[in-house]
Amino acid sequence: MKTWTIPNWEESWELEYEVPLLNALANDIEKAYSDLKCKPDTASRGCVFCEVFRAGKKISKVCVAKHESGQPLYSVYLGSREDEFHGFNKAAIISILANYTDALPQTP
């Protein structure tokens, strides 16, 4: 996977912090699970997501933010019921993806 480019948004987001961490997370997801593919989603202003696909079906969206403690806080949104998990442990967030096979609901 190539290194993602940082969106050139006029607003002052923490993209220089978020994008490299999200890119590293995507690489780690693909290394852990060969059936998962990741791609950046910059359609939502103010937050860069990583979309996670299994068999061509989008099963998850993941983002990372800078917590007030200074640590990266990972958030993952999964499945047709839109389950959410948040935490500091990147390995735990990655392991959650192994259990989901249903698609996220379509969004406009």
Backbone as JSON, one array per atom type, in Angstrom:
{
  "sequence": "MKTWTIPNWEESWELEYEVPLLNALANDIEKAYSDLKCKPDTASRGCVFCEVFRAGKKISKVCVAKHESGQPLYSVYLGSREDEFHGFNKAAIISILANYTDALPQTP",
  "N": [[0.84, -1.17, 0.0], [0.54, 2.2, -0.83], [1.87, 5.3, 0.51], [-0.41, 7.49, 1.97], [-1.73, 10.61, 0.79], [-1.95, 13.81, 2.34], [-4.96, 15.49, 2.75], [-5.65, 18.65, 1.21], [-7.12, 20.71, 2.81], [-8.73, 23.76, 3.56], [-9.51, 24.36, 6.13], [-8.4, 24.13, 9.55], [-7.47, 21.26, 10.48], [-6.3, 18.35, 12.25], [-4.68, 16.95, 10.42], [-2.05, 16.29, 9.7], [-1.27, 14.81, 11.83], [-3.24, 12.77, 11.98], [-3.45, 11.42, 9.42], [-0.96, 9.98, 8.79], [-0.99, 8.1, 10.93], [-3.38, 6.74, 10.45], [-2.84, 5.68, 7.95], [-0.76, 3.91, 8.66], [-2.25, 2.22, 10.31], [-4.01, 1.1, 8.41], [-2.17, -0.32, 6.83], [-1.32, -2.19, 8.75], [-3.72, -3.56, 9.22], [-4.13, -4.82, 6.72], [-1.89, -6.46, 6.69], [-2.42, -8.15, 8.82], [-4.8, -9.42, 8.1], [-5.31, -10.99, 5.26], [-7.52, -11.03, 3.62], [-8.74, -8.61, 3.83], [-9.06, -5.31, 2.59], [-7.93, -1.97, 2.41], [-8.77, 1.5, 2.04], [-8.28, 5.02, 1.68], [-10.69, 7.44, 2.77], [-11.71, 10.49, 2.11], [-13.96, 11.99, 1.97], [-15.6, 13.06, 3.92], [-15.56, 16.09, 5.41], [-13.28, 17.26, 7.82], [-12.71, 14.89, 9.04], [-10.71, 12.15, 8.39], [-11.23, 9.01, 7.07], [-10.6, 5.49, 7.09], [-11.63, 3.15, 4.89], [-12.73, -0.17, 5.11], [-12.68, -3.16, 3.39], [-14.15, -6.32, 2.65], [-14.16, -8.97, 0.51], [-15.03, -7.24, -1.52], [-17.03, -5.83, -0.28], [-17.96, -3.14, 1.76], [-17.15, -3.21, 5.01], [-16.45, -1.76, 7.21], [-15.55, 1.38, 8.76], [-12.83, 3.3, 9.77], [-11.28, 5.56, 12.02], [-8.89, 7.92, 13.35], [-8.01, 9.93, 16.1], [-6.51, 12.64, 17.9], [-6.2, 12.2, 21.21], [-6.92, 13.95, 24.29], [-4.93, 13.24, 26.04], [-2.78, 12.99, 24.48], [-2.32, 10.64, 23.2], [-3.01, 8.45, 20.38], [-6.39, 7.96, 19.56], [-8.35, 5.41, 18.55], [-11.12, 4.73, 16.44], [-13.68, 2.59, 15.42], [-16.17, 1.67, 13.14], [-18.66, -0.59, 12.5], [-20.29, -3.14, 10.51], [-23.78, -4.03, 9.76], [-25.37, -3.16, 11.79], [-24.12, -1.0, 12.68], [-22.14, -1.04, 14.76], [-19.97, 0.3, 17.26], [-16.64, 0.84, 18.3], [-14.14, 2.09, 20.45], [-10.85, 3.06, 21.27], [-7.48, 2.96, 22.68], [-5.78, 0.95, 22.02], [-4.32, -0.27, 19.34], [-3.95, -2.85, 18.24], [-6.1, -4.26, 19.34], [-8.27, -2.98, 18.14], [-7.79, -3.7, 15.49], [-8.1, -6.49, 15.68], [-10.83, -6.76, 16.13], [-11.95, -6.46, 13.63], [-11.83, -8.94, 12.41], [-14.1, -10.35, 13.0], [-16.32, -9.41, 11.67], [-18.51, -9.55, 8.94], [-20.67, -8.58, 7.58], [-22.08, -5.93, 5.59], [-21.58, -2.39, 5.9], [-24.28, -0.05, 6.36], [-25.69, 1.63, 3.5], [-24.75, 4.95, 2.81], [-25.85, 8.29, 2.17]],
  "CA": [[0.0, 0.0, 0.0], [1.36, 3.41, -0.88], [1.63, 6.29, 1.55], [-1.53, 8.36, 1.64], [-1.47, 12.05, 0.79], [-2.75, 14.57, 3.3], [-5.86, 16.4, 2.01], [-5.35, 20.08, 1.29], [-8.32, 21.42, 3.23], [-8.43, 25.09, 4.09], [-9.73, 24.37, 7.57], [-7.26, 23.68, 10.34], [-7.69, 19.98, 11.15], [-5.04, 17.74, 12.66], [-4.44, 15.94, 9.39], [-0.64, 15.86, 9.73], [-1.22, 13.81, 12.89], [-4.18, 11.67, 11.74], [-3.27, 10.66, 8.18], [0.09, 8.94, 8.9], [-1.43, 7.04, 11.85], [-4.41, 5.97, 9.77], [-2.13, 4.93, 6.91], [-0.09, 2.81, 9.34], [-3.3, 1.29, 10.73], [-4.46, 0.38, 7.21], [-1.12, -1.3, 6.5], [-1.35, -3.25, 9.75], [-4.93, -4.35, 8.97], [-3.9, -5.67, 5.55], [-0.9, -7.48, 7.06], [-3.05, -9.1, 9.75], [-5.89, -10.15, 7.44], [-5.08, -10.88, 3.81], [-8.8, -10.88, 2.92], [-9.23, -7.24, 4.01], [-8.4, -4.26, 1.82], [-8.21, -0.65, 2.97], [-8.52, 2.66, 1.2], [-8.64, 6.26, 2.37], [-11.94, 8.12, 2.43], [-11.6, 11.89, 2.55], [-15.19, 12.66, 1.56], [-16.18, 13.77, 5.06], [-14.68, 17.15, 5.88], [-12.99, 17.28, 9.24], [-12.27, 13.58, 9.52], [-10.27, 11.21, 7.37], [-11.55, 7.64, 7.42], [-10.1, 4.35, 6.32], [-12.7, 2.19, 4.61], [-12.23, -1.54, 5.12], [-13.49, -4.0, 2.51], [-13.96, -7.78, 2.61], [-14.84, -9.51, -0.68], [-15.66, -6.14, -2.25], [-18.11, -5.26, 0.53], [-17.44, -2.26, 2.81], [-17.61, -3.71, 6.31], [-16.04, -0.92, 8.33], [-14.83, 2.64, 8.61], [-11.97, 3.51, 10.93], [-10.61, 6.86, 12.06], [-8.02, 8.13, 14.5], [-7.96, 11.32, 16.55], [-5.56, 12.88, 18.98], [-6.87, 12.31, 22.5], [-6.35, 15.01, 25.12], [-3.74, 12.69, 26.69], [-1.71, 12.98, 23.49], [-2.29, 9.33, 22.55], [-3.99, 8.27, 19.32], [-7.62, 7.28, 19.92], [-8.88, 4.76, 17.36], [-12.55, 4.47, 16.42], [-14.07, 1.71, 14.32], [-17.61, 1.56, 12.94], [-18.73, -1.89, 11.84], [-21.46, -3.95, 10.27], [-25.09, -3.49, 9.4], [-25.96, -2.51, 12.96], [-23.26, 0.13, 12.96], [-21.47, -1.15, 16.05], [-18.84, 1.22, 17.42], [-15.65, 0.56, 19.33], [-13.16, 3.16, 20.55], [-9.81, 2.71, 22.22], [-6.09, 3.33, 22.43], [-5.04, -0.25, 21.64], [-4.46, -0.49, 17.89], [-4.08, -4.28, 17.98], [-7.47, -4.66, 19.69], [-9.14, -2.45, 17.08], [-7.57, -4.55, 14.31], [-8.65, -7.83, 15.91], [-12.29, -6.68, 16.03], [-12.33, -6.57, 12.22], [-11.89, -10.35, 12.0], [-15.4, -10.92, 13.33], [-17.41, -8.77, 10.93], [-18.6, -9.9, 7.53], [-21.78, -7.9, 6.93], [-21.74, -4.61, 5.06], [-22.12, -1.17, 6.51], [-25.42, 0.47, 5.6], [-25.38, 2.65, 2.49], [-24.94, 6.33, 3.26], [-26.02, 9.17, 1.0]],
  "C": [[0.89, 1.23, 0.0], [0.99, 4.37, 0.25], [0.53, 7.24, 1.09], [-1.1, 9.82, 1.64], [-2.41, 12.73, 1.78], [-3.64, 15.53, 2.52], [-5.49, 17.86, 2.24], [-6.63, 20.85, 1.59], [-7.92, 22.77, 3.79], [-8.58, 25.15, 5.6], [-8.52, 23.79, 8.29], [-7.63, 22.41, 11.11], [-6.32, 19.43, 11.55], [-4.63, 16.63, 11.69], [-3.0, 15.43, 9.39], [-0.43, 14.81, 10.81], [-2.01, 12.56, 12.5], [-3.81, 10.8, 10.54], [-2.14, 9.63, 8.29], [-0.3, 7.79, 9.83], [-2.47, 6.15, 11.2], [-3.81, 5.13, 8.65], [-1.42, 3.71, 7.51], [-1.1, 1.76, 9.81], [-3.78, 0.46, 9.55], [-3.44, -0.68, 6.8], [-1.14, -2.48, 7.46], [-2.58, -4.15, 9.59], [-4.69, -5.32, 7.82], [-2.86, -6.74, 5.82], [-1.53, -8.56, 7.93], [-4.08, -9.98, 9.07], [-5.77, -9.96, 5.94], [-6.38, -10.72, 3.02], [-9.4, -9.48, 3.07], [-8.4, -6.27, 3.19], [-8.86, -2.91, 2.36], [-7.97, 0.43, 1.94], [-8.94, 3.91, 1.95], [-9.96, 6.81, 1.86], [-11.86, 9.53, 3.0], [-12.85, 12.68, 2.2], [-15.82, 13.47, 2.69], [-15.2, 14.83, 5.55], [-14.5, 17.06, 7.39], [-12.55, 15.95, 9.81], [-11.88, 12.71, 8.34], [-10.57, 9.81, 7.89], [-10.74, 6.68, 6.58], [-11.3, 3.44, 6.14], [-12.08, 0.81, 4.51], [-13.22, -2.42, 4.35], [-13.13, -5.47, 2.68], [-14.79, -8.28, 1.45], [-15.63, -8.43, -1.42], [-16.77, -5.44, -1.51], [-17.5, -4.39, 1.63], [-18.02, -2.69, 4.15], [-17.33, -2.75, 7.45], [-15.47, 0.4, 7.86], [-14.06, 2.86, 9.91], [-11.4, 4.92, 10.86], [-9.74, 6.93, 13.31], [-7.99, 9.62, 14.82], [-6.93, 11.43, 17.66], [-6.34, 13.11, 20.27], [-6.2, 13.4, 23.32], [-5.11, 14.55, 25.88], [-2.53, 12.72, 25.77], [-1.59, 11.66, 22.75], [-3.28, 9.3, 21.38], [-5.19, 7.46, 19.84], [-8.24, 6.74, 18.64], [-10.37, 4.53, 17.52], [-12.86, 3.61, 15.21], [-15.59, 1.56, 14.33], [-17.83, 0.36, 12.04], [-20.15, -2.38, 11.59], [-22.77, -3.24, 10.05], [-25.78, -2.82, 10.58], [-25.14, -1.32, 13.42], [-22.71, 0.1, 14.39], [-20.29, -0.19, 16.08], [-17.94, 0.72, 18.54], [-14.61, 1.67, 19.28], [-12.1, 2.72, 21.55], [-8.42, 3.12, 21.77], [-5.28, 2.16, 21.89], [-5.29, -0.58, 20.17], [-4.66, -1.97, 17.57], [-5.49, -4.78, 18.29], [-8.45, -4.19, 18.63], [-9.01, -3.32, 15.83], [-8.22, -5.91, 14.5], [-10.17, -7.85, 15.81], [-12.74, -6.92, 14.59], [-12.48, -8.01, 11.75], [-13.29, -10.93, 12.15], [-16.56, -10.36, 12.53], [-17.36, -9.14, 9.45], [-19.73, -9.17, 6.82], [-21.42, -6.46, 6.59], [-22.29, -3.5, 5.93], [-23.33, -0.73, 5.71], [-24.97, 1.52, 4.59], [-25.65, 4.03, 3.07], [-25.06, 7.22, 2.04], [-24.75, 9.88, 0.61]]
}
